Amino acid sequence: MKRPRNIDNFFDFSKGKIMVNLTNRCNLKCLMCLAAEEEHTFTLSREKALEIAAFAIENRFPRFEISGGESLMLDYTTELIEELAGKTEHIQIITNGVFLTNNTINALKDIPGLHVVVSIHGVGTTHDNIVGKSGSFEKADKAVRQMADLNMRFSINSVIQKKNYRQVYKIYDYFSDLPYNGHSLTPVEPWFDNLLIPHEDTDWVLNQLGKIERSSKAKKKNLVCRTESFSKYHGCTFADKEKERERLFLHPGFLCSVPRHLIVINNNGDVFPCYHHKWKDYKVNLNLDKGRSIEDIVYSDNYKNMIMSATGLFGCLGCNTYCYTWDKDFDRKINNPDPIDKTITEFVEYSKREVNSLCVSMLPGYEVLRRGVEKAFGAQIFIWGAGKGGIRTFDLLAAIGKSVFGFIDSNENVWGDRLRDVPVLSPAVLNEYKEKGIPLFVVIGSVHSEEIASTLKERGFRESIDYCTNPLI
């Protein structure tokens, strides 16, 4: 399928990353793993996995990440990596290391661009107790040292939480002699209440991290998670459990670049732009089932809607501790924001904290518009009005995560023009869509709202069901 011309307005392929969660099957039961809590197992088929790889290669995605569960349990994972070899710049596989046997390592050792990330959460029995199986540390430790001997690119990921935080320096020091690409020390995510680091130990943990940071600089080691990152936007780990949970997360909102750079496919075939976006609330089908291809979904208006929603004012549920390590735009905006970034951040946080909307004076009308377009799920949205009111409506819809398919206007002199890179069309288009059974929804963005509403009713459109009016014009 040919890439749509305007897809680049929504997604930057040059900075893109595909993250495929092949399966939730796993040989371990890590305390801080969501897959370990799932009742049913799902695995992406070999055919779908290879189809996704072909899409990544065709569109020149620089990054492709494979995860699970434990993806090395599958018999096609090595084949998938070999298919990507030499065709994408960076292939990353995340594993617990148990299945990194001699045969597997030898099969992977010469793959260009491959980076193996091994999750090790403690030294010796500390790790085994966290992952729920004795002997796991010994196998993972052996694997990383064998990869080091073969000059393979590998990193270590350690999730710091209540069960291992007293050992945080030991975890770092134990592996610091290895030529790894990086050692990531990231705190457990805030929804694991029973694993949060005790609030009273905040200073002690930060002191240990400072010690690790100084040692890593002296040894010229790449420590992925810095002390200021813990204290700045991973500080939620140390929070008092009685505090408001919503306040513990980072909310980049309009700043977030990840949904415009990332495509996630989970083991059930769902496609979405960010793990922390409320994609499960969508009523539209963005799943690789019934013969749907990855192109069908990513190039669809529904997926564009989801990107807009994920980057909109109310789109973010709080960030993963991992995104800043690969998305340089995200890292800059969070750790080294410029004046514009800071202004937008303050505006977004004020809006959420004080009124949960764009502006106090706009609250009533904005809520009417927001509730009105909730009826448009799965429908193509048109704005009637190609003037200033229509453009303002477009921008407001973008702020609440809605993409617009086109503008409608009765003035034939503007038909064929483009506003905000979408076409201006004749009202006749609406009838054509209705006759074809294509779901559509009209937002009136004009001072002539009464006349337009009357015209829509004559064409069989129902107020609040098929159309609504922007009250902020």
Sequence and secondary structure as in RCSB ss.txt:
>XXXX:A:sequence
MKRPRNIDNFFDFSKGKIMVNLTNRCNLKCLMCLAAEEEHTFTLSREKALEIAAFAIENRFPRFEISGGESLMLD
YTTELIEELAGKTEHIQIITNGVFLTNNTINALKDIPGLHVVVSIHGVGTTHDNIVGKSGSFEKADKAVRQMADL
NMRFSINSVIQKKNYRQVYKIYDYFSDLPYNGHSLTPVEPWFDNLLIPHEDTDWVLNQLGKIERSSKAKKKNLVC
RTESFSKYHGCTFADKEKERERLFLHPGFLCSVPRHLIVINNNGDVFPCYHHKWKDYKVNLNLDKGRSIEDIVYS
DNYKNMIMSATGLFGCLGCNTYCYTWDKDFDRKINNPDPIDKTITEFVEYSKREVNSLCVSMLPGYEVLRRGVEK
AFGAQIFIWGAGKGGIRTFDLLAAIGKSVFGFIDSNENVWGDRLRDVPVLSPAVLNEYKEKGIPLFVVIGSVHSE
EIASTLKERGFRESIDYCTNPLI
>XXXX:A:secstr
    GGGGGT  GGG EEEEE BS  S   TT SGGG SS  B  HHHHHHHHHHHHHTT SEEEEESS GGGST
THHHHHHHHTTTSSEEEEEE STT  HHHHHHHTT TTEEEEEE  SSTHHHHHHHT TTHHHHHHHHHHHHHHT
T  EEEEEEE TTTGGGHHHHHHHHTTS  SEEEEEE  TT GGG   GGGHHHHHHHHHHHHHHHHHTT  BSS
 HHHHHHHSGGGGS TTS GGGGS   GGG  GGGTEEEE TT BEES TTB GGG  S  BS TT  HHHHHTS
HHHHHHHHHHTSTT B    SSGGGT HHHHHHHHS  HHHHHHHHHHHHIIIIISSS GGGHHHHHHHHHHHGG
GTTSEEEEE  SHHHHHHHHHHHHTT    EEE S GGGTT EETTEEEE THHHHHHHHTT  EEEEE STTHH
HHHHHHHHTT  BTTTEEE TT 
